[in-house]
Amino acid sequence: MSKKTPKPSGNAEQAFREFKDIEEEYRFDASIFTKDEGRVATVKWIIDNKLNRVDKTLILLYADCQSFRKLGKRMGFSHTTMREEIKRIRGIILDEYKKITNDAEQPHPLSR
């Protein structure tokens, strides 16, 4: 049985507006990276191209909040729900990263 992605509460509209601002600031531009920052460019590409809109919103808002509690409060969910969702999204990002790089041995900054 697959898990359902949680439905946002009344705070969701404000969170999505904040997401739009973050998304605009974040917009992927490969030209700003050097060869030493290839892993960062790859992760950003994965976030832009492989995550659905809800997952992308959650991971970017989490990066902005830096806390499951703050994210949960912003979205109207418990911090444990947010932790599980971010853990799931990180898994997607790591799986895609491994597919792209074919290097499961290399440690990645998102793995915890």
C-alpha positions in Angstrom: 0.0 0.0 0.0 1.5 3.4 -1.0 1.6 6.4 1.3 -0.5 9.4 0.3 1.2 12.8 0.2 -0.4 14.9 2.9 -2.9 17.6 1.8 -2.0 21.1 2.9 -4.0 23.0 5.4 -5.1 26.6 5.5 -1.5 27.7 5.8 -0.8 26.1 2.5 -1.7 29.2 0.4 0.8 31.3 2.3 3.4 28.5 2.0 2.9 28.2 -1.7 3.3 32.0 -2.1 6.5 31.8 -0.1 7.5 28.9 -2.3 7.0 31.0 -5.4 9.4 33.6 -4.0 12.0 30.9 -3.1 11.6 29.2 -6.5 12.3 32.4 -8.3 15.4 33.0 -6.3 16.5 29.4 -6.6 15.8 29.0 -10.4 18.5 26.6 -11.9 21.2 28.3 -13.9 24.0 25.9 -14.7 26.3 28.8 -15.8 26.9 29.9 -12.2 28.5 26.6 -11.3 32.2 25.6 -11.7 33.4 22.1 -12.2 34.0 21.7 -8.5 30.3 22.3 -7.8 29.0 19.6 -10.1 27.3 17.7 -7.3 25.3 20.8 -6.3 24.3 21.4 -9.9 23.2 17.7 -10.2 21.1 17.9 -7.0 19.4 21.1 -8.2 18.7 19.6 -11.6 17.1 16.6 -9.9 15.0 18.9 -7.7 13.9 20.9 -10.8 13.2 17.9 -13.1 12.5 14.8 -11.1 10.4 15.9 -8.1 6.7 16.7 -8.4 5.5 20.1 -7.4 4.5 19.2 -3.8 7.8 17.5 -3.1 9.7 20.3 -4.6 7.8 22.8 -2.5 8.4 20.8 0.7 12.2 20.3 0.1 12.7 24.0 -0.8 10.7 25.2 2.2 12.6 22.8 4.4 15.9 24.2 3.1 14.6 27.7 4.0 13.2 26.7 7.4 16.1 24.4 8.4 13.8 22.7 10.9 11.0 20.1 10.8 9.1 22.0 13.5 9.3 25.3 11.7 8.2 23.6 8.4 5.4 21.7 10.1 4.1 24.9 11.7 4.3 26.7 8.3 2.5 23.9 6.5 0.0 23.0 9.3 1.3 19.5 9.9 3.2 17.9 12.8 7.0 17.9 12.8 7.0 14.1 12.6 4.9 14.2 9.4 7.3 16.7 7.9 10.3 14.6 9.0 8.9 11.5 7.2 8.0 13.5 4.1 11.5 15.1 3.9 13.1 11.7 4.5 11.1 10.2 1.6 12.0 13.1 -0.7 15.7 12.9 0.2 15.5 9.2 -0.7 14.1 10.1 -4.2 16.9 12.7 -4.6 19.6 10.2 -3.6 18.2 7.5 -5.8 18.1 9.8 -8.8 21.6 11.1 -8.0 23.0 7.5 -7.9 21.3 6.8 -11.2 22.9 9.8 -12.8 26.4 9.4 -11.4 26.5 5.6 -11.2 28.6 6.1 -8.1 26.8 4.8 -5.1 30.1 4.7 -3.1 30.6 8.4 -3.1 29.2 10.1 0.0 26.6 12.8 -0.8 25.8 15.8 1.3 22.1 15.0 1.5 22.6 11.6 3.1 22.3 11.6 6.8 
